[in-house]
Amino acid sequence: MATYLLLGVTYGFAAAVQPGPFQAYVISQTLSHGWRRTLPAAFAPLVSDVPVVVVVLAVLSRLPAWLMPALQIAGGGLLIYLAWAAARAWRKFSSVAPASAPSGRQSLLRAALVNFSNPGPYLGWSLIMGPLLLRGWAQAPGNGAALVAGFYATMVASLVGLIALFALARHIGPRVNRALLGLSAVGLAGFGAYQLLAGLRAFW
């Protein structure tokens, strides 16, 4: 169970701090409206990911057994690519002025819609979290529960941390975010290697 919890924590952290539409939206809202109005956005993945997870798991549970390791290998490749992209973003990181935020009170629904339109959750659950969850659950339900709990608890906590950092000051936030990008690159590379080895082992 500890292994699956650690995997969930690692990928949850990496998913939260990776540059993307949802993260850009959260940061721009923080800088425009402050942390109080933006804080509910940190919980948006708990809302927007539900239909994605249900559909992906329903499809994956009907796939032939040999395809699951193949998906793990594909997911490992995706993670290695994301680690490379994160390392490039870390090297070339610069503070960019955020786009003007939409007017009106920040709402959880708006943030959830932004995340729902982001391809990240679909790719992540189809190639990485979905196969890992099904494998862990087949071994013991506690493994699957630990994976999901670690993933979402870490993602929400990391998003709250990002909101707090960018609310403190613009000149502090970008530097800390660059450090988080570097950490996420290391985490993604390690997680990708684990996925590749786990998938390849099934064919040995």
N, C-alpha and C positions, 0 to 999 in steps of 0.2 A: 504493500500500500504506500509506503514511503516513497518508492520510486515514482509511482504515478502522481503522487502529490507534488513531488519535485518537478516532474515534467509539466504539470499544470501550472505551477508557479512560474517556471521559466518561460513558457510560451505566453502566459498571461501578461507578464512584464514586457516581453518583446512586442506583443501585439498592441499594448497600450502606448508605447513610446515610439513605435515606428511612424515615420511621416506618412500622412494620408489625408484624405478629405475630412474624415471625422476629427482627427487630431487638429487639423488646421481650423476647423469650425470651432472646436472647444477653445483653442488658444485665442482666436479672434474675438469670441464672445467674452472671454475673461478680460482681455485688454480693453474691450469696448464698454462692457457693462459691469465688470467686477466679479469677484468670486461668489458672492451670495446668489446672484442670478444664474451663474453658470454651473454651480455645484450639482444641481439635479442631472445635468448632462452626463456626469460620470456614471450614472446608473442606466444610461440608455441601452448599452449592450444587453442588459438583463431583459429588456423588453423586445428589442429588435431581433435578437438572435433566436428567440423561441421558435418562430415559424421556420427559420432556416435549419435549425437543429432537427426539428421534427421531420421535415422533408428529407434531409440528407440521411438521417439514420434509417428512415423507412426504405430508402433506395439501397443503401449499403447493406442492410440486413438481408436483401434478396439477391445479392450478387454471389456468384460462385466463390468457393473458398479460396481458390488459387488467385483470385483477383485482389483480395485484400492485401497480401504482401506486395503485389505490384503497385497498389495505391500507396502503400507505405514508402516504397522506393521513390515513387514520383513525389510524394510529400517531402521526403528527405532532400531530393534535388531542389524542390521549391525553397526549402528552408536555407539551403546552402546559397542559393541565388539571392534570397532576401538578406542573408548575412553579408554577402558581397556588396549588395546595394546599400546596406546600412553602413558598412565600412567606408564606402565611397562618400556617402552623405556626411559621415563623421569627418572625413578629411577635408571636404569642401564646404563644411558648415559655415553659414553666415546668417546674421540676423536680417530677416526680411520683414518689412512693414506688413502687417496683416491687412487683408481686404476688409472693406467697411462691412461691419456686421449689420444684419437686418434689424430694423427698428422693432420695438415692442419687447415685452417681458420674455426672458429666456424660459423655455418650457421643456420638459422631459420629452414630450411628443415630438417636438421639432428636431431635437437631437437624435431621437430614435429613428426618425425618417431619414436623416442624413446618414446614419450608420447603416440603415437597411438598404440604401442605394449604393453603398460601398461594396465593391467586389471582395474585399478582404474576408468577411465572415463566410462567404460561400466557398472560397478557395480553402480557407483554413479548416472548415469543418468537413469538406469533401476529401481533402488530401491528407490532413494531419490529425485533427482532433477526432473526427468521426471514426476512422479505422482504429485509432488508439483507444478510444472509448469502448468500442465493441470488443476489442481484444481483452482489455482490462476487465470489462464486465463479465466476459466469458470465464475468466480465471476466478474472479470473485467480485460480487457487486460492490464491495467496499473499494476496490481499485478504481472502478468507474466513477463512483461518488467522489473519491479523493481527487481524481483528475479534474472533474468539473468544478468542484469546490475550490481547489487551488487556482484553477484558471480564472474564474470569475472574481474571486476574492482579490487576487493579485491585480487583475485588470482594473477593477473599480478603485482599489487603493492607489494604484499608479496614476490613474486619471485624476483622482483627487489631489495627488501630489503635484502633478503637472499644473493643475488649476491654481494651487496654492503658490507654486513657484512663480508663475507668470503674473499672479496678482501682486506679489511682493514688489517687483520692479522689473522693468524691461531689460535693464542692463545685467540683472542677475539671471533671469529666466533662460535666455539663449545659451549662456555658458553651461548651465546645469543640464539643459536639454542635450547639448552636444555630448556631455559625459554620459548621459543616459543612452544616447545612440550608440556610443562605443560599447557600453555594457550589453546592449541588446544584440549587437553584432556578434559578440562572443557567445552569448546565450543561444542565438539562432544557429550558429555554426555547430555548437555542441549538440543541440537538439537535432539538427539535420543529420549529423553523423550517427546519432543513436537510431534515428528512423531508417537510414540506409542500411545499417548493420542488421537491424531487426527484420527488415524486409528481405534482405539477401539470405539471412539464416534460414528462412522458411523454405528456400529453394535448394539448400544444401542437403 
